[in-house]
Amino acid sequence: MIPRERMYERYRNSSPASGALYQKGTESLLGGTTRTSVYFEPYPLYMNRGEGAYVWDEDGVLRIDFLNNYTSLIHGHSFGPVVEAVANQARMGLCYGAPTTGEIQLAGILREQIPSVEKLRFCSSGTEAVMYALRLAKAYTGKDKVAKFEGGFHGAHESVQFSFGPGLKYTEGLDPIPTSAGIPSAWAEDVLILPFNDQQTTEDLIRRHHGDLAAVIIEPIMGSGGVIPANREFLVSLRSITKKYGIVLIFDEIMSLRAAPGGVQGLFGIRPDLTTMGKIISGGLPLAAFGGREEIMALLDPRGKGPLIPHSGTFNGTVLATAAGAAAMNHLTPETYTKLNDLAASLAQGMEKLFNGLNVPGSVTVGGSLFNVHFTDRKITTFRDVLTGDREKLSRFFFGMLHRGVFLASRGMGCISTPMTEVEVAAFLQAAEATLIEDILGE
């Protein structure tokens, strides 16, 4: 396996401009960036521009972008209809302290695609969408406890900052473990951790705690936790038991909405009470949404005596973002989703052949057009399976792919965008083969 210092040296030699910008950035920004997820040692790669399926860093190095701003750019970079929509709107105005036709148009698109979303509201980030969905559930049920799944990521709100990511001391008892400093210990008392894809244990825990539970929130495809799809039977059972006990079921489809028209809920024919949306609905600008059953969403209605839950935000549904989002969503057809998913499946099959042929313990999980490379021989159906992976090999894979012209998340996650073809998939597999042979199996 390539020594880490040699790997870093190769990276530094290929990215001196990023290194200089990192030093400059640290004068004002902690870690040289304003986003923890994009940081990695020895310094993050600074991007200059993107077009289609490709990005260029500040040194002018071209790479295929399989990250697409953490899966949000389903049409890749500088997609013509989105650029045109944003340019046209920018000439008329950037934002207003008033409603616009843009938010009505995009809301209509989302309601048409996701039948469970009877009413919705826009916000600026997935964290806000989850925060308001949970607040709605608590206000609607009059209860305070929230259940989430181990390994599930739902943004930065205190209610869900538990039990995800590597480096924590996970227990057999599924105790809620804070993932951030500054989370009051009292918050853990209102959080129940459930085991992903474990139907029997999940049902038992919900039965035991149903009297206190306001909501159960789940990513139908666990994204940051390793791109792990939930089994259809598991999701059906979750819908059944939450409905039985009057618990609000929230599908966090911020990442999984790209899996099919209407997201995973559309694919499986499951109707949650609330849904959080983001990433692809924004066209690449800051935008998210939450919506669902009208009787629950009515708690936000400002008509009459005023809403029970106030919802404000300077850039909620801002006109530039809704223009971009509508342009992006209007160019997604059932055939588009099929093409994206088929390319992801082809990439995963190619990687499995490489792992088997080179006798490297590894696998690739796939959820729609999302994928994640893992260095473990265990079949991955839960977050604890992900934790068995070899993180040293994963790190070398990430840097090896960067060196060979492929950009993906340092945790091995990637996705397919509409400008991609079998050409980009073949290039990924060629780079992966060289990385496995030279950087992981080599000296």
N, C-alpha and C positions, 0 to 999 in steps of 0.2 A: 504494500500500500504506500502511495506517495507520502513522504513526510510532510507534516503540516507546514513547517517553515518553507519548504520548497514550493508547496501549493500557494502559500501567501506571497512568496517572492514572484512567482509567475503571474499572480493576479495584480500585484503592484506594478510590475513591468508593463502590463497591458492597459493599465488604467491610471496613469499619473495625473491626469486632469481631475479625476474623481478624488484621488488622494489629496490634491491641493484644495479642492472645494470642501472636502471633509474638514481639513484643518481650518479653513476660513469659516465654515459653518459652525464649528465648535466654539467660536468666539461669542456666538449669540444663541445657538441652539444646542440643547443637551444631546450629545451623541451626533451632532452635525445634521440632525433632521428633526422633524416635528411629528414623527410617526414611528412608534416602536417597532411595528411589524416589518418595516423595510430595513431596519438596521441589522448588520451582521459584521463580525470581525473579519479583517482588520478595519474595514470601513465600507459603507454601502456604495453601490454603483449609482452614479448620478446620470440621469437621462437627459438628452437634449431634444430629441424629437421622435415621432412615430408615424408610420404610414402603413396602413393595411395590417399585415401580420408581422411587421418588423419594427424594431426600435434601434436608435443610434445613441450611444452614450456620449459623454462630453469629449471623449477622445476620438469620436467618429467611428467607433467599432460597431458594425452591424450585427444584430442578433434576431433570431426568430422569437417573438414574444408569446410564450405560452402562459404567461401570468395575467396579461390583460388587466392591469390594475386590480389584482386579486379578484378576477372573474367578472368584473363589471362591464368591460368593453366587449360585448358579444359580437359586435361588428368590427372589432379591431380598432385601429387608430385612424383618425381623420376620415371617418365614414362620410361620404359625400352628402347624403340627405341630412345628416345631423349637423355637419358644418354649415350647410346652406340655411337650415332652420335657425341655428344660433346666430349666424351673421345677419339674417333678415330681421330677427327680433332685436339684436343689439343696436341696429340702426334706429329702431323705434323706441328703445328704452331698455335699460338693464333690469330694473325692478321698480315696483310701485308699492305704496302702502294701501293696496286695494286688490280685490279679486280680479282675475283675468280669464279670458276664454281658454288659455293654455291649460290651467288646472282642471277645467271642466272637460276638456278634450281628453287629457290623459286619464282622468278618473273614469271616463266612459270606456276607454280602451281596457283598463284593468278590470272594471266590473263585467265587461263582456267576456273577458278571457277567464275570469275566476268567479264562478257562480256563487261561491260562499261569501264573497265580498259584496254585500248588499249596500253598504255605505262605507266611505273611507275618508281619511284625512292624510294630508301630506306633512312631512317634516324634513329635516335636513340630513339625518343620519340614521343608520340602523339602530344605534343605541337609543335614540329618542323613540323610534317606532316601538321597540320592545318595552321601553319604560312606560309608554302610554298604554300599550296593550295590557301590561300587567296591572297598571292602575285601574283601567276599565274593569278588568276581571275582579279585582278586590272590591271596587265600589259596587259592582253588580251583584256580587255574592255576599258581601258583608263579611268576608273572611280575609285573613292576612297571609296565609301560608302559600308558598309557590313551590311546585315540583319541577325540577329540571333534570336532564340526564347527564351522567358523568361523561366528561369530554366535550359536552356541547358548549359552543360559544355563542353568546347572544349580546355582545357589546359590553359596555363599561358600566352599566347601571349596577348599583349595589346588590339588588335582588338576585342577580345572576352571575356575580363575580365569584363563583365557587366551582371548584372541582373540574378544571379544564387545564390543559397544557402539561408538558413534561416538567419534571423536577419537584413535584409535590409528593408527599408521603400518603399515597392512597391507602385506605383501610378496607378490610373485608366487610366492615359494617357500613360502608358507604356514608361515612361521616362527611358533612359539608366542609370543605377545606377552602378558606379564602385564597384567591389567586392574586390578590393585591394587598399591599399595606394600606392602612387607612380605612379598612372595612370594619365597622364596629362589631364586636363579638355578638351583640344582641341580634344582628341580622341573621346569623346562622340559625337561630331558633325558628325562623319563619321560612326556612329553605329545606326541602326534602330532595335528596339525591336518589335518582332512579338508575337502574342498569340498562343501557341501550340494548335493544334487540333481545332482551330477556323477558318474555311475556309473563311467565308465571310469577317471578319475583316482583315485577312491576305491578301486576294486578294485586298481589298480596299487600304490597306497601301502600297502594292507593286505597284499598279496602280499610287498612288499619288507620290511615290518616284522613279519610275522606271528610270527616266532620270539620276539619280545619282548613282543607285545601280550597283556595280560590281558583287556581289555575294549574294546568300542566302545560309546559312549553317544550317543544321538540323541534329540532331540525330534521325534516324527513330524509335529508342527506346530510349527515354530520360533516361539515365543511372543514373548519380549522382543525378538527380532531382527527383528520385523516381521510376525508371523503369516504365515509362509510354509509351506504344506503340502508335505511330501515326496511325490514321485511314488510311486505304488504300485510301479511297476517298480523304482524305486531302492531302496525298502525290501525288496522281495523279493530283489534281488541282494545287499543287505547281509546279509540273513538267510542266504543261501546261502553266501557266502564266509566269514562268521564261523563258521558251522557246519563248513565244510570244514577250517578251520584250528584248531578247538577254542577259538575266542575267545568270551568271554561277551558276548552282545549285550544291551544294556540299553536299553529304551525308557523315556525320561523322559516319562511321561504326566501329570505333575503338572498341566499346563494343558490338555492335549489330551484328557483323559478325558471332557470334556463334549461331544466331537464326535459320539459315538455310544455305544450300549450296549456296554460293554467297551472304549471308547476307539478309537483308530485301529487298533490291532491287531485289535480285534473287527470293525471295518468292512472291513479288508482281508484278514482271515483269516491273519495272520502271528503266529507264536508266538515272542516273544523269550525269552531265558533268565531275565532279571530285569526287573522293572517298578518304577518309582517312581511313587507316587500322592500326591495332595494336593488343595489347593483345594476342589473340590466335595464331597470325601468327608467334610469336617469340619463341614458345616452352618454354617460361619462362625466356628468356634473353632480354636485352634491344634492342628492334627493333620495328620500325614502318614503314609505307609506305604511299605514296600518288600517285594517278594515275588517268587516265581518257582519255578523247579525245586526240588523237595524235596531233591535231593542237594546242591545248592549251599547252600540255606538251612539244611541240617543242621549247617553249621559254627557256627550260633548255638545249637544245642540244648544246654540245661543238664543234660540227663539223662546218667547214666553218669559219665565222668571229668570232665565239665565242658566248656563250649564252647571251641572254638578261638578264637572271636571273642566276647568279652564284649559284652553289649548292655544298658546300663542307662540310666535317665533318669527323673527324678522325676515327670515328667508324660507318660511314654510311655503312650498309650492311656488317658489319664485319663477317668474315667467321664462327666464332663459333655460332653467332646468326642465321645466315641463315641455317646452318646445323641443329640446333635445330628446327627452324621453319619448314623446309622441312619435318623433321621426324614427327613433330606433325601434320602438315596439311595432310600428306600422309596417316595418320591413322584415318581420318575423312571420313565417308561414309554417304549417305543419311539416312541409318538406324541408324547411330550414333546420328545424329541430332534429329531424331524422338524419340529415347529412352530418350535423355536428356530432350527434351521438355515435354514428357509425365510424367517424374518424377517431373519436376517443376510444372506441372498442378496438379499432385496428391498431392504434398505438399500444394499448394494453396487451393485446395478443402478441405484438412484436416484442415487447419487453419481456413477457413471460418466456418466449422462445429464447431470448438472450440469456435470461437467468438460468434456464434449464440447460442450454447448450454450454454455458461457461461454468456450470455448477456453482453458481452464486446464490445463496439463500435470498430470495426476494419475491415480491409480488407487486401488482398494481391494482388498486381499488378504483372502481369506476362508478360514477353516478351521473347518468346522462352524458353531458359533454365535459364533466369534471373528472379529473383523475389525480391519483397520488401514488408516488413511488415509495415502496417500503422495503427495507432490508431485513426481512424476517421470513422464515419458512412457515410461520403460523398462518392459517386462514383467518382473515381479518373480518370480524363481524362486530367487534366492540372496541372501545377506546383502549382497554387494557391489552388487547392484541397489538395495537399500534405501539404501545410502550415497550413491547419486546423487541422492537426493531433496533438495529445497530446504527446509532446516531453518528459514529465516526465515519462509517461508510456512506451514510446519507450526506454528510458534510462534504466529503470528497466527490461524491456524485454531483452535488450542486456546483462546486467550483470547477469540476471537470466539464460540465455542460456549459457553464459560462465561458470557459476557455475555448470551447468548440462551437460557439455561436448560438447557444440556446439559453433563453432566459426563463426561469421558473422560480417558484418560491423556494426559499432555503429549506423548508420542511418537506420538499418534494412534491408540492401541489402544483397543478397546472390545469389549463382548460383549452378548449378549441374555440376559435372565432370564425366567423363566416368567410373571411378572405382566405382561410387555410384550405389546402387540398392535400392529397396523398403526397405531394412533393414535400411539404413541410413535415408531415409525419415521418416520411422516409429520412429526412435530414435529422430529425430527433433521434431516430433509431440508430442512424449511423454514428451520431455523436455519442449516444449512450453506449454503443458497442466499444468504441475507442476508449471511453472513460472507464468502463468496467475492466477492460484488458490492461490499460496502461496505468490507470490511477488507483484502482482498487485491487486488482490481482497482481499488478507489477510490484517492483521493489518499493 
